[in-house]
Amino acid sequence: MAALTPLRARRFANRIAEATQQYVTFRLRQYWFALPVEALLRVSSVDAGSRDDTGNGLAATETTETDALVIIDVSQQIFAETETAAPKRPFGSAGASEANASCSIAFQTSTGDRFGFPIDSQPKLQRIPQSKVGPFTSEHPLYGKLQSVSAIIVTADDAEPIFLLGPDRLCQSNDGVAYTHLS
């Protein structure tokens, strides 16, 4: 084992370990969103051949959980009705490369309720320093356009922000949102 030289010891002494947290990040429309890993039950791909006849892109998958999974329309839960800049796309209507990356995310709220939603992008697992997480305030230009956001993550000055979704906020029933039970 190498001994710490005075120069090396000073270099490591100045380094302070910063607390980080893991998030699963994914893209919806033109924005990036994140959910804390602690809330996740599973992230799974949705096989294009197993979609149902309603065209909503939901597939019944084998699961060991005995509780029903409530499927939410994440687009309606996140994007306020005033959002008109990006057209709504049905799940799975993207190009061939995105259609191959179709996934579903299942998570649990603080009360133990289980929810899920489909996404048409490949999610990423990211470890983000807590210093990069800040409040989503009314001064932000998207404040009135995005719902269910509990905080904002800015990893670099020139990077796109990541909107942190609150699992409990994401599941609050809004008018016009239909829930589907999937067991």
N, CA, C and O of each residue as an XYZ file, in Angstrom:
732
protein
N       0.846     -1.169      0.000
C       0.000      0.000      0.000
C       0.895      1.236      0.000
O       1.859      1.311      0.762
N       0.586      2.164     -0.820
C       1.397      3.376     -0.947
C       1.113      4.312      0.212
O      -0.031      4.509      0.622
N       2.172      4.870      0.717
C       2.030      5.833      1.811
C       1.582      7.176      1.251
O       1.942      7.539      0.132
N       0.810      7.899      2.020
C       0.346      9.207      1.584
C       1.466     10.224      1.768
O       1.958     10.436      2.876
N       1.845     10.826      0.698
C       2.844     11.895      0.774
C       2.137     13.153      1.246
O       0.916     13.251      1.127
N       2.876     14.115      1.777
C       2.232     15.342      2.257
C       1.403     16.039      1.179
O       0.324     16.558      1.463
N       1.908     16.051     -0.058
C       1.155     16.686     -1.154
C      -0.131     15.926     -1.440
O      -1.194     16.528     -1.590
N      -0.036     14.604     -1.515
C      -1.220     13.779     -1.783
C      -2.214     13.863     -0.630
O      -3.424     13.904     -0.849
N      -1.703     13.887      0.594
C      -2.579     13.990      1.765
C      -3.346     15.307      1.753
O      -4.534     15.332      2.077
N      -2.680     16.404      1.384
C      -3.369     17.702      1.309
C      -4.440     17.711      0.222
O      -5.515     18.283      0.400
N      -4.134     17.070     -0.904
C      -5.101     17.030     -2.007
C      -6.371     16.294     -1.573
O      -7.477     16.761     -1.844
N      -6.223     15.153     -0.905
C      -7.387     14.398     -0.465
C      -8.081     15.054      0.724
O      -9.284     14.865      0.903
N      -7.372     15.807      1.529
C      -7.962     16.493      2.674
C      -8.907     17.594      2.221
O      -9.896     17.881      2.896
N      -8.609     18.216      1.074
C      -9.458     19.290      0.558
C     -10.716     18.765     -0.127
O     -11.652     19.524     -0.375
N     -10.739     17.486     -0.430
C     -11.886     16.894     -1.113
C     -12.943     16.527     -0.078
O     -12.688     15.734      0.828
N     -14.102     17.096     -0.217
C     -15.204     16.811      0.698
C     -16.215     15.953     -0.046
O     -16.648     16.303     -1.144
N     -16.583     14.847      0.545
C     -17.551     13.950     -0.079
C     -18.925     14.605     -0.042
O     -19.418     14.994      1.017
N     -19.527     14.716     -1.209
C     -20.845     15.334     -1.320
C     -21.921     14.249     -1.375
O     -21.763     13.237     -2.057
N     -23.003     14.471     -0.655
C     -24.105     13.519     -0.640
C     -24.771     13.474     -2.009
O     -25.043     14.508     -2.619
N     -25.026     12.259     -2.481
C     -25.705     12.078     -3.768
C     -26.923     11.198     -3.568
O     -27.064     10.518     -2.552
N     -27.785     11.227     -4.546
C     -28.970     10.374     -4.543
C     -29.169      9.839     -5.946
O     -28.859     10.517     -6.925
N     -29.691      8.609     -6.048
C     -29.930      8.015     -7.356
C     -31.347      8.315     -7.825
O     -32.306      8.284     -7.053
N     -31.443      8.607     -9.121
C     -32.726      8.882     -9.771
C     -32.791      8.107    -11.071
O     -31.765      7.851    -11.702
N     -33.989      7.736    -11.469
C     -34.196      7.236    -12.821
C     -34.720      8.434    -13.609
O     -35.715      9.049    -13.223
N     -34.053      8.762    -14.708
C     -34.435      9.913    -15.522
C     -34.966      9.426    -16.855
O     -34.523      8.402    -17.376
N     -35.914     10.164    -17.402
C     -36.526      9.798    -18.675
C     -37.048     11.050    -19.346
O     -37.247     12.080    -18.703
N     -37.267     10.952    -20.637
C     -37.714     12.088    -21.436
C     -39.184     11.907    -21.809
O     -39.596     10.842    -22.270
N     -39.959     12.959    -21.602
C     -41.347     13.046    -22.059
C     -41.482     14.359    -22.815
O     -41.124     15.425    -22.314
N     -42.003     14.260    -24.025
C     -42.027     15.419    -24.919
C     -40.613     15.956    -25.031
O     -39.703     15.181    -25.327
N     -40.384     17.222    -24.812
C     -39.027     17.754    -24.946
C     -38.336     17.957    -23.604
O     -37.272     18.574    -23.559
N     -38.902     17.460    -22.514
C     -38.366     17.705    -21.184
C     -37.839     16.420    -20.550
O     -38.279     15.319    -20.881
N     -36.877     16.588    -19.622
C     -36.347     15.475    -18.835
C     -37.011     15.476    -17.462
O     -37.196     16.529    -16.852
N     -37.368     14.281    -16.979
C     -37.988     14.111    -15.678
C     -37.227     13.049    -14.894
O     -36.485     12.254    -15.470
N     -37.415     13.041    -13.582
C     -36.739     12.069    -12.723
C     -37.663     11.627    -11.603
O     -38.532     12.375    -11.156
N     -37.457     10.405    -11.164
C     -38.110      9.860     -9.983
C     -37.016      9.286     -9.087
O     -36.068      8.686     -9.593
N     -37.124      9.455     -7.775
C     -36.114      8.874     -6.887
C     -36.171      7.348     -6.932
O     -37.252      6.761     -6.989
N     -35.019      6.721     -6.908
C     -34.936      5.269     -6.985
C     -35.672      4.606     -5.821
O     -36.220      3.514     -5.973
N     -35.686      5.261     -4.663
C     -36.354      4.685     -3.495
C     -37.833      4.428     -3.739
O     -38.414      3.541     -3.113
N     -38.453      5.186     -4.636
C     -39.876      5.034     -4.911
C     -40.158      3.975     -5.979
O     -41.306      3.561     -6.141
N     -39.138      3.532     -6.703
C     -39.345      2.607     -7.822
C     -39.634      1.191     -7.364
O     -39.033      0.685     -6.417
N     -40.566      0.570     -8.057
C     -40.806     -0.865     -7.899
C     -40.086     -1.622     -9.001
O     -39.414     -2.622     -8.749
N     -40.236     -1.125    -10.244
C     -39.556     -1.752    -11.375
C     -39.602     -0.828    -12.585
O     -40.466      0.042    -12.697
N     -38.663     -1.038    -13.474
C     -38.646     -0.406    -14.783
C     -38.540     -1.550    -15.765
O     -37.597     -2.339    -15.699
N     -39.492     -1.654    -16.676
C     -39.477     -2.783    -17.594
C     -39.818     -2.328    -19.000
O     -40.501     -1.324    -19.204
N     -39.327     -3.085    -19.958
C     -39.646     -2.768    -21.349
C     -41.016     -3.335    -21.666
O     -41.433     -4.352    -21.111
N     -41.708     -2.655    -22.571
C     -43.030     -3.083    -23.005
C     -42.855     -3.675    -24.383
O     -42.466     -2.977    -25.320
N     -43.135     -4.937    -24.513
C     -43.017     -5.619    -25.793
C     -44.088     -5.117    -26.742
O     -45.271     -5.127    -26.403
N     -43.687     -4.676    -27.931
C     -44.630     -4.117    -28.897
C     -45.719     -5.104    -29.250
O     -46.831     -4.688    -29.575
N     -45.444     -6.393    -29.198
C     -46.444     -7.395    -29.549
C     -47.458     -7.644    -28.459
O     -48.466     -8.304    -28.709
N     -47.229     -7.136    -27.248
C     -48.145     -7.422    -26.150
C     -49.046     -6.257    -25.794
O     -49.726     -6.301    -24.769
N     -49.069     -5.214    -26.614
C     -49.936     -4.076    -26.322
C     -51.396     -4.476    -26.482
O     -51.728     -5.375    -27.254
N     -52.259     -3.795    -25.742
C     -53.671     -4.145    -25.790
C     -54.376     -3.470    -26.959
O     -53.776     -2.679    -27.687
N     -55.664     -3.793    -27.130
C     -56.432     -3.289    -28.265
C     -56.879     -1.847    -28.121
O     -57.336     -1.251    -29.096
N     -56.763     -1.269    -26.937
C     -57.230      0.100    -26.752
C     -56.271      1.112    -27.331
O     -56.631      2.277    -27.496
N     -55.046      0.691    -27.645
C     -54.083      1.593    -28.248
C     -53.354      2.478    -27.256
O     -52.642      3.399    -27.656
N     -53.520      2.213    -25.966
C     -52.839      3.069    -24.995
C     -51.457      2.563    -24.639
O     -50.776      3.189    -23.827
N     -51.015      1.450    -25.216
C     -49.662      0.976    -25.019
C     -49.423      0.240    -23.726
O     -48.273     -0.016    -23.369
N     -50.465     -0.104    -23.020
C     -50.285     -0.796    -21.752
C     -50.317     -2.295    -21.987
O     -51.092     -2.791    -22.805
N     -49.490     -2.995    -21.279
C     -49.433     -4.442    -21.422
C     -49.522     -5.081    -20.052
O     -48.889     -4.623    -19.100
N     -50.308     -6.138    -19.955
C     -50.375     -6.886    -18.704
C     -49.146     -7.769    -18.644
O     -48.921     -8.594    -19.530
N     -48.356     -7.599    -17.608
C     -47.140     -8.383    -17.475
C     -47.250     -9.288    -16.271
O     -47.969     -8.986    -15.319
N     -46.531    -10.406    -16.313
C     -46.471    -11.305    -15.170
C     -45.803    -10.568    -14.024
O     -44.759     -9.942    -14.209
N     -46.388    -10.638    -12.861
C     -45.806     -9.965    -11.709
C     -46.011    -10.811    -10.472
O     -46.984    -11.559    -10.378
N     -45.106    -10.698     -9.533
C     -45.238    -11.447     -8.288
C     -46.017    -10.665     -7.244
O     -46.429    -11.229     -6.230
N     -46.225     -9.374     -7.474
C     -46.986     -8.585     -6.516
C     -48.461     -8.963     -6.612
O     -48.974     -9.194     -7.707
N     -49.136     -9.024     -5.483
C     -50.541     -9.382     -5.477
C     -51.431     -8.157     -5.585
O     -52.610     -8.281     -5.918
N     -50.891     -6.974     -5.309
C     -51.682     -5.758     -5.388
C     -51.831     -5.316     -6.829
O     -50.959     -5.557     -7.664
N     -52.959     -4.659     -7.110
C     -53.176     -4.124     -8.449
C     -52.277     -2.911     -8.658
O     -52.004     -2.155     -7.725
N     -51.831     -2.742     -9.869
C     -51.014     -1.603    -10.244
C     -51.922     -0.623    -10.968
O     -52.546     -0.987    -11.965
N     -52.009      0.605    -10.491
C     -52.852      1.618    -11.102
C     -52.026      2.345    -12.155
O     -50.988      2.929    -11.844
N     -52.490      2.309    -13.402
C     -51.791      2.955    -14.511
C     -52.327      4.372    -14.659
O     -53.535      4.578    -14.772
N     -51.426      5.342    -14.658
C     -51.836      6.731    -14.799
C     -51.427      7.254    -16.161
O     -50.467      6.772    -16.763
N     -52.153      8.233    -16.638
C     -51.783      8.934    -17.871
C     -50.805     10.022    -17.457
O     -51.205     11.125    -17.084
N     -49.525      9.699    -17.527
C     -48.494     10.598    -17.014
C     -48.462     11.914    -17.782
O     -48.107     12.950    -17.220
N     -48.823     11.884    -19.037
C     -48.837     13.111    -19.830
C     -49.883     14.090    -19.289
O     -49.621     15.289    -19.185
N     -51.055     13.581    -18.949
C     -52.087     14.441    -18.380
C     -51.729     14.896    -16.977
O     -52.080     16.006    -16.578
N     -51.035     14.056    -16.226
C     -50.674     14.409    -14.860
C     -49.569     15.464    -14.803
O     -49.531     16.263    -13.867
N     -48.682     15.479    -15.779
C     -47.550     16.397    -15.751
C     -47.815     17.684    -16.506
O     -47.539     18.773    -16.002
N     -48.346     17.567    -17.706
C     -48.480     18.743    -18.561
C     -49.845     19.392    -18.369
O     -50.882     18.760    -18.570
N     -49.826     20.659    -17.978
C     -51.066     21.402    -17.787
C     -51.782     21.543    -19.123
O     -51.148     21.463    -20.176
N     -53.065     21.746    -19.094
C     -53.844     21.852    -20.335
C     -53.415     23.032    -21.186
O     -53.700     23.061    -22.384
N     -52.743     23.994    -20.600
C     -52.297     25.145    -21.377
C     -51.079     24.822    -22.226
O     -50.691     25.629    -23.070
N     -50.465     23.660    -22.024
C     -49.275     23.252    -22.784
C     -49.700     22.887    -24.206
O     -50.343     21.860    -24.421
N     -49.346     23.717    -25.159
C     -49.701     23.452    -26.549
C     -48.491     23.433    -27.456
O     -48.625     23.178    -28.653
N     -47.310     23.698    -26.916
C     -46.113     23.775    -27.751
C     -45.757     22.432    -28.356
O     -45.294     22.378    -29.495
N     -45.960     21.350    -27.624
C     -45.624     20.026    -28.134
C     -46.897     19.225    -28.316
O     -47.701     19.134    -27.389
N     -47.100     18.640    -29.490
C     -48.304     17.846    -29.700
C     -48.261     16.577    -28.863
O     -47.197     15.997    -28.649
N     -49.419     16.157    -28.396
C     -49.490     14.919    -27.636
C     -49.355     13.752    -28.594
O     -50.008     13.711    -29.637
N     -48.502     12.802    -28.232
C     -48.342     11.606    -29.033
C     -48.842     10.433    -28.221
O     -48.518     10.319    -27.039
N     -49.621      9.561    -28.826
C     -49.995      8.363    -28.095
C     -48.769      7.520    -27.815
O     -47.798      7.547    -28.572
N     -48.814      6.775    -26.731
C     -47.693      5.928    -26.359
C     -47.417      4.949    -27.487
O     -48.327      4.292    -27.993
N     -46.155      4.860    -27.875
C     -45.765      3.911    -28.908
C     -45.900      4.442    -30.310
O     -45.677      3.690    -31.260
N     -46.260      5.719    -30.495
C     -46.433      6.246    -31.840
C     -45.167      6.899    -32.367
O     -45.183      7.499    -33.442
N     -44.088      6.793    -31.636
C     -42.835      7.410    -32.050
C     -42.220      6.624    -33.194
O     -42.760      5.614    -33.645
N     -41.075      7.114    -33.649
C     -40.365      6.429    -34.716
C     -39.865      5.068    -34.272
O     -40.003      4.692    -33.108
N     -39.290      4.340    -35.198
C     -38.879      2.966    -34.919
C     -37.877      2.871    -33.780
O     -37.967      1.950    -32.969
N     -36.936      3.786    -33.694
C     -35.932      3.690    -32.638
C     -36.541      3.936    -31.267
O     -36.153      3.273    -30.305
N     -37.475      4.857    -31.146
C     -38.113      5.096    -29.856
C     -39.100      3.999    -29.525
O     -39.254      3.643    -28.356
N     -39.777      3.452    -30.529
C     -40.745      2.395    -30.274
C     -40.052      1.169    -29.688
O     -40.636      0.462    -28.868
N     -38.813      0.912    -30.102
C     -38.066     -0.206    -29.546
C     -37.675      0.046    -28.099
O     -37.425     -0.904    -27.357
N     -37.619      1.288    -27.690
C     -37.189      1.624    -26.342
C     -38.367      1.848    -25.400
O     -38.165      2.366    -24.301
N     -39.573      1.483    -25.778
C     -40.748      1.706    -24.943
C     -40.621      0.965    -23.628
O     -40.272     -0.215    -23.588
N     -40.910      1.683    -22.554
C     -40.763      1.130    -21.202
C     -41.962      1.501    -20.352
O     -42.773      2.352    -20.719
N     -42.054      0.846    -19.214
C     -43.024      1.243    -18.209
C     -42.286      1.375    -16.881
O     -41.341      0.638    -16.597
N     -42.735      2.318    -16.090
C     -42.143      2.570    -14.785
C     -43.217      2.332    -13.739
O     -44.301      2.910    -13.812
N     -42.920      1.487    -12.772
C     -43.832      1.226    -11.658
C     -43.185      1.767    -10.395
O     -41.993      1.570    -10.160
N     -43.984      2.451     -9.584
C     -43.462      3.057     -8.367
C     -44.496      2.992     -7.265
O     -45.657      2.654     -7.496
N     -44.055      3.320     -6.062
C     -44.915      3.259     -4.885
C     -44.891      4.605     -4.181
O     -43.836      5.226     -4.053
N     -46.053      5.056     -3.723
C     -46.140      6.316     -2.995
C     -45.790      6.083     -1.530
O     -45.574      4.948     -1.104
N     -45.738      7.163     -0.771
C     -45.415      7.057      0.654
C     -46.498      6.315      1.440
O     -46.236      5.817      2.534
N     -47.706      6.238      0.890
C     -48.791      5.514      1.558
C     -48.854      4.047      1.139
O     -49.701      3.299      1.628
N     -47.961      3.631      0.235
C     -47.925      2.232     -0.192
C     -48.729      1.933     -1.440
O     -48.739      0.791     -1.899
N     -49.405      2.929     -2.005
C     -50.160      2.704     -3.238
C     -49.194      2.497     -4.391
O     -48.147      3.141     -4.455
N     -49.547      1.595     -5.302
C     -48.675      1.253     -6.424
C     -49.253      1.816     -7.717
O     -50.420      1.600     -8.048
N     -48.399      2.546     -8.442
C     -48.790      3.164     -9.695
C     -47.765      2.844    -10.768
O     -46.639      2.440    -10.476
N     -48.173      3.031    -12.005
C     -47.254      2.837    -13.111
C     -47.651      3.732    -14.266
O     -48.779      4.220    -14.336
N     -46.700      3.943    -15.181
C     -46.992      4.705    -16.377
C     -46.029      4.300    -17.487
O     -44.889      3.920    -17.222
N     -46.494      4.384    -18.730
C     -45.622      4.056    -19.865
C     -44.845      5.286    -20.318
O     -45.321      6.415    -20.195
N     -43.650      5.057    -20.839
C     -42.854      6.119    -21.459
C     -42.338      5.587    -22.789
O     -42.206      4.376    -22.970
N     -42.049      6.483    -23.711
C     -41.547      6.045    -25.016
C     -40.095      6.441    -25.231
O     -39.677      6.728    -26.352
N     -39.331      6.452    -24.142
C     -37.899      6.717    -24.224
C     -37.181      5.755    -23.296
O     -37.795      5.158    -22.412
N     -35.890      5.609    -23.499
C     -35.095      4.723    -22.657
C     -34.701      5.462    -21.382
O     -34.025      6.488    -21.467
N     -35.099      4.977    -20.199
C     -34.717      5.661    -18.956
C     -33.246      5.454    -18.638
O     -32.616      4.515    -19.126
N     -32.709      6.344    -17.814
C     -31.311      6.283    -17.392
C     -31.264      6.338    -15.874
O     -32.090      6.993    -15.238
N     -30.299      5.651    -15.309
C     -30.056      5.717    -13.875
C     -28.925      6.708    -13.661
O     -27.845      6.559    -14.234
N     -29.172      7.729    -12.830
C     -28.173      8.757    -12.595
C     -27.998      9.008    -11.103
O     -28.969      9.032    -10.347
N     -26.753      9.194    -10.693
C     -26.438      9.599     -9.319
C     -26.171     11.101     -9.371
O     -25.255     11.552    -10.059
N     -26.978     11.872     -8.640
C     -26.928     13.327     -8.720
C     -26.620     13.905     -7.341
O     -27.253     13.527     -6.356
N     -25.657     14.814     -7.266
C     -25.357     15.471     -5.983
C     -26.567     16.271     -5.490
O     -27.268     16.910     -6.274
N     -26.793     16.221     -4.194
C     -27.937     16.936     -3.614
C     -27.823     18.445     -3.806
O     -28.838     19.142     -3.798
N     -26.610     18.961     -3.978
C     -26.441     20.399     -4.195
C     -27.000     20.851     -5.543
O     -27.219     22.045     -5.751
N     -27.230     19.916     -6.453
C     -27.769     20.241     -7.784
C     -29.296     20.259     -7.793
O     -29.903     20.655     -8.788
N     -29.921     19.837     -6.696
C     -31.381     19.796     -6.583
C     -31.848     21.067     -5.896
O     -31.399     21.388     -4.795
N     -32.751     21.787     -6.548
C     -33.264     23.030     -5.993
C     -34.779     23.107     -6.106
O     -35.398     22.247     -6.733
N     -35.371     24.112     -5.516
C     -36.835     24.245     -5.546
C     -37.339     24.632     -6.938
O     -36.653     25.323     -7.691
N     -38.525     24.182     -7.257
C     -39.209     24.550     -8.499
C     -40.146     25.694     -8.135
O     -41.263     25.471     -7.668
N     -39.686     26.907     -8.352
C     -40.404     28.089     -7.881
C     -41.239     28.731     -8.988
O     -41.112     28.386    -10.163
N     -42.086     29.660     -8.591
C     -42.959     30.351     -9.543
C     -42.184     31.241    -10.503
O     -42.743     31.684    -11.506
N     -40.915     31.514    -10.225
C     -40.093     32.313    -11.137
C     -39.649     31.519    -12.362
O     -39.237     32.111    -13.359
N     -39.723     30.199    -12.306
C     -39.296     29.371    -13.441
C     -40.313     29.520    -14.576
O     -41.516     29.501    -14.315
N     -39.866     29.668    -15.826
C     -40.792     29.887    -16.946
C     -41.786     28.745    -17.173
O     -42.836     28.976    -17.772
N     -41.498     27.538    -16.724
C     -42.407     26.407    -16.920
C     -43.261     26.106    -15.686
O     -43.972     25.101    -15.647
N     -43.189     26.971    -14.692
C     -43.885     26.712    -13.425
C     -45.385     26.456    -13.622
O     -45.916     25.510    -13.041
N     -46.060     27.246    -14.400
C     -47.495     27.069    -14.610
C     -47.849     26.009    -15.627
O     -49.017     25.642    -15.755
N     -46.856     25.507    -16.358
C     -47.109     24.531    -17.419
C     -46.880     23.092    -16.991
O     -47.393     22.173    -17.628
N     -46.123     22.880    -15.929
C     -45.820     21.532    -15.470
C     -46.421     21.307    -14.091
O     -46.296     22.148    -13.201
N     -47.066     20.180    -13.929
C     -47.673     19.788    -12.664
C     -46.900     18.605    -12.095
O     -46.138     17.965    -12.820
N     -47.074     18.311    -10.847
C     -46.489     17.161    -10.161
C     -44.984     17.271     -9.969
O     -44.352     16.300     -9.555
N     -44.396     18.422    -10.256
C     -42.958     18.619    -10.097
C     -42.694     19.119     -8.686
O     -43.303     20.093     -8.242
N     -41.782     18.447     -7.978
C     -41.478     18.852     -6.609
C     -40.169     19.627     -6.505
O     -39.977     20.376     -5.548
N     -39.257     19.460     -7.478
C     -37.973     20.159     -7.462
C     -37.397     20.159     -8.871
O     -37.937     19.526     -9.777
N     -36.296     20.877     -9.040
C     -35.619     20.943    -10.325
C     -34.150     20.598    -10.109
O     -33.544     20.994     -9.113
N     -33.594     19.856    -11.057
C     -32.196     19.445    -10.991
C     -31.461     20.127    -12.136
O     -31.828     19.969    -13.300
N     -30.426     20.885    -11.802
C     -29.600     21.535    -12.820
C     -28.179     21.033    -12.610
O     -27.505     21.425    -11.657
N     -27.727     20.153    -13.516
C     -26.410     19.533    -13.355
C     -25.282     20.414    -13.860
O     -24.158     20.315    -13.366
N     -25.555     21.279    -14.836
C     -24.541     22.192    -15.371
C     -25.261     23.418    -15.938
O     -26.451     23.370    -16.246
N     -24.513     24.514    -16.067
C     -25.126     25.754    -16.545
C     -25.739     25.617    -17.924
O     -26.779     26.217    -18.194
N     -25.116     24.835    -18.811
C     -25.621     24.717    -20.169
C     -26.478     23.470    -20.390
O     -26.942     23.239    -21.506
N     -26.697     22.670    -19.359
C     -27.480     21.442    -19.485
C     -28.968     21.730    -19.315
O     -29.371     22.677    -18.640
N     -29.765     20.881    -19.950
C     -31.212     20.981    -19.780
C     -31.564     20.626    -18.335
O     -30.960     19.721    -17.759
N     -32.528     21.322    -17.749
C     -32.915     20.961    -16.378
C     -33.669     19.633    -16.371
O     -34.279     19.239    -17.365
N     -33.610     18.970    -15.249
C     -34.367     17.734    -15.033
C     -35.405     18.056    -13.968
O     -35.069     18.554    -12.894
N     -36.654     17.773    -14.267
C     -37.742     18.072    -13.341
C     -38.002     16.844    -12.475
O     -38.347     15.776    -12.979
N     -37.832     17.012    -11.172
C     -38.014     15.925    -10.225
C     -39.490     15.790     -9.896
O     -40.108     16.717     -9.374
N     -40.046     14.633    -10.205
C     -41.459     14.369     -9.942
C     -41.615     13.828     -8.531
O     -40.845     12.975     -8.090
N     -42.605     14.326     -7.841
C     -42.931     13.798     -6.531
C     -43.901     12.645     -6.702
O     -44.989     12.852     -7.239
N     -43.554     11.430     -6.267
C     -44.456     10.287     -6.456
C     -45.865     10.535     -5.918
O     -46.846     10.149     -6.553
N     -45.972     11.177     -4.749
C     -47.304     11.442     -4.202
C     -48.045     12.489     -5.028
O     -49.253     12.367     -5.233
N     -47.349     13.504     -5.500
C     -47.969     14.537     -6.333
C     -48.395     13.973     -7.684
O     -49.431     14.362     -8.223
N     -47.607     13.065     -8.225
C     -47.889     12.485     -9.531
C     -49.180     11.686     -9.515
O     -49.826     11.531    -10.551
N     -49.558     11.184     -8.364
C     -50.737     10.330     -8.253
C     -51.981     11.034     -7.750
O     -53.026     10.403     -7.588
N     -51.888     12.341     -7.498
C     -53.073     13.072     -7.083
C     -54.025     13.140     -8.261
O     -53.626     13.475     -9.376
N     -55.264     12.826     -8.014
C     -56.255     12.788     -9.079
C     -56.596     14.192     -9.550
O     -57.009     15.043     -8.762
N     -56.420     14.419    -10.827
C     -56.839     15.668    -11.458
C     -58.082     15.393    -12.278
O     -58.326     14.250    -12.665
N     -58.871     16.417    -12.549
C     -60.061     16.224    -13.376
C     -59.660     15.697    -14.740
O     -58.691     16.164    -15.339
N     -60.405     14.727    -15.220
C     -60.174     14.198    -16.555
C     -59.103     13.132    -16.631
O     -58.797     12.661    -17.726
N     -58.522     12.734    -15.514
C     -57.500     11.697    -15.546
C     -58.153     10.379    -15.187
O     -58.721     10.228    -14.105
N     -58.072      9.443    -16.087
C     -58.658      8.135    -15.852
C     -57.571      7.168    -15.410
O     -56.505      7.106    -16.023
N     -57.833      6.422    -14.358
C     -56.899      5.416    -13.884
C     -57.377      4.054    -14.363
O     -58.577      3.783    -14.391
N     -56.446      3.211    -14.733
C     -56.746      1.856    -15.164
C     -56.054      0.904    -14.219
O     -54.861      1.051    -13.953
N     -56.781     -0.068    -13.710
C     -56.158     -1.060    -12.829
C     -55.545     -2.142    -13.671
O     -56.183     -2.659    -14.589
N     -54.315     -2.492    -13.370
C     -53.600     -3.538    -14.071
C     -53.049     -4.466    -13.011
O     -52.244     -4.048    -12.179
N     -53.463     -5.702    -13.027
C     -52.999     -6.614    -11.985
C     -52.024     -7.625    -12.540
O     -51.529     -8.475    -11.800
